[in-house]
């Protein structure tokens, strides 16, 4: 599992996220992983667009979660 929560700031638009994902996918594929899932908060159109540009698409799966600490 790789987690990058709230990636924002000066690195946006530099290609760092694209490079990270390419390497992450390469490593997973080398280990025989057949699929990658990412989670994006609903309404985060910029991030959804980023993943779409990498070939990710809606998977029609349900993700369940439970907040243990209030989301500010």
KOLGU-946440 format. One record per residue: z, x, y of N, C-alpha, C in turn; residue number from 1. Coordinates in steps of 0.2 Angstrom, whole numbers. Atoms other than C-alpha are relative to their C-alpha. Example, Ala and Ser with C-alpha at 12.3 -4.5 7.8 and 13.67 -1.06 7.14 Angstrom:
// residues 2
R     n_w     n_u     n_v    ca_w    ca_u    ca_v     c_w     c_u     c_v     n
R       0       4      -6      39      62     -22       0       4       6     1
R      -1      -4      -6      36      68      -5       3      -4       5     2
This chain:
// residues 72
R     n_w     n_u     n_v    ca_w    ca_u    ca_v     c_w     c_u     c_v     n
R       0       4      -6       0       0       0       0       4       6     1
R       0      -3      -6      -4       6      17       2      -5       6     2
R      -2       4      -5       4      -2      32      -1       3       7     3
R       0      -2      -7      -1       0      50       1      -7       5     4
R      -2       6      -3       8     -14      60      -1       2       8     5
R       0       0      -7       4     -17      78      -4       7       3     6
R       4      -6      -3      -9      -2      80      -3      -2       6     7
R       3       1      -6     -13      -2      98       1       6       5     8
R      -1      -6      -5     -14       9     113      -6       4       1     9
R       5      -4      -2     -23      24     118      -5       2      -6    10
R       5      -2       6     -31      27     100      -5      -6      -1    11
R       5       5       1     -40      10     101      -7       2       2    12
R       7      -1      -3     -59      12     102      -2       8      -2    13
R       1      -7       1     -58      31      96      -3       1      -7    14
R       3      -1       7     -64      28      78       5       1      -5    15
R      -5      -2       5     -47      32      71       1      -5      -5    16
R      -1       6       5     -45      15      63      -5       0      -5    17
R       6       0       5     -62      16      55       0       6      -5    18
R      -1      -6       4     -59      33      49       6       0      -5    19
R      -6       2       4     -42      28      42      -2      -4      -6    20
R       2       4       6     -50      14      32      -5       3      -4    21
R       5      -3       4     -64      24      26       3       5      -5    22
R      -4      -5       4     -52      37      19       4      -4      -5    23
R      -4       4       4     -40      24      12      -4      -3      -6    24
R       5       3       5     -55      15       3      -2       5      -5    25
R       2      -6       5     -61      32      -4       5       1      -5    26
R      -6      -2       4     -44      36     -11       1      -5      -5    27
R      -1       5       5     -42      19     -19      -6      -1      -5    28
R       6       0       4     -60      19     -26       1       6      -6    29
R      -1      -5       5     -56      36     -34       5      -1      -5    30
R      -6       2       4     -41      29     -42      -2      -6      -5    31
R       2       5       4     -51      15     -50       2      -7       3    32
R      -2       7      -3     -45       1     -38      -6      -4       2    33
R       6       4      -1     -58     -13     -38       0      -4       7    34
R       0       4      -6     -53     -22     -22       6       2       5    35
R      -5      -1      -6     -43     -21      -5       1      -6       3    36
R      -2       6      -4     -34     -35       3       3       3       7    37
R      -3      -2      -6     -29     -34      21       3      -7       3    38
R      -3       6      -3     -18     -47      31       0       1       7    39
R       0       0      -7     -21     -51      49       3      -7       2    40
R      -3       7      -2     -11     -64      59      -6      -4       3    41
R       5       5      -3     -21     -80      63      -1       1       7    42
R       1      -1      -8     -29     -79      80      -1       7       2    43
R       2      -7      -3     -31     -60      81      -7       1      -1    44
R       7      -1       0     -49     -61      84      -3       7       0    45
R       2      -7      -1     -51     -43      89       1       4      -7    46
R      -1      -3       6     -44     -37      73      -4      -3      -6    47
R       4       3       5     -53     -49      62      -7       2       1    48
R       7      -3      -2     -69     -43      71      -1       7      -3    49
R       0      -7       2     -64     -25      67      -1       0      -8    50
R       1       0       7     -62     -29      48      -7      -3      -2    51
R       7       2       1     -78     -39      48      -5       5       1    52
R       5      -6      -1     -87     -24      55       0       5      -6    53
R      -1      -4       5     -81     -15      40      -2      -3      -7    54
R       2       4       6     -87     -28      27       5      -4      -3    55
R      -5       5       2     -71     -38      25      -2      -7       2    56
R       2       7      -2     -73     -57      24       6      -4      -3    57
R      -5       4       3     -61     -71      21       0      -1      -7    58
R      -1       0       8     -55     -72       3       2      -6      -3    59
R      -2       7       2     -50     -90       2       6       1      -5    60
R      -6       0       3     -33     -85      -4       6      -2       4    61
R      -6       2      -4     -16     -90       2       5       5       0    62
R      -6      -5       0      -3     -78       8       6      -3       2    63
R      -7       3      -2      15     -83       8       4       5       3    64
R      -5      -4      -3      28     -76      19       6      -3       2    65
R      -6       3      -2      46     -79      24       3       5       5    66
R      -3      -4      -5      53     -72      40       8       0      -1    67
R      -8      -1       0      71     -65      38       3       2       6    68
R      -2      -2      -7      71     -59      56      -5      -4       4    69
R       5       4      -4      64     -70      70      -5       5       3    70
R       6      -4      -2      47     -64      76       1      -1       8    71
R      -1       0      -7      50     -60      95      -7      -1       3    72
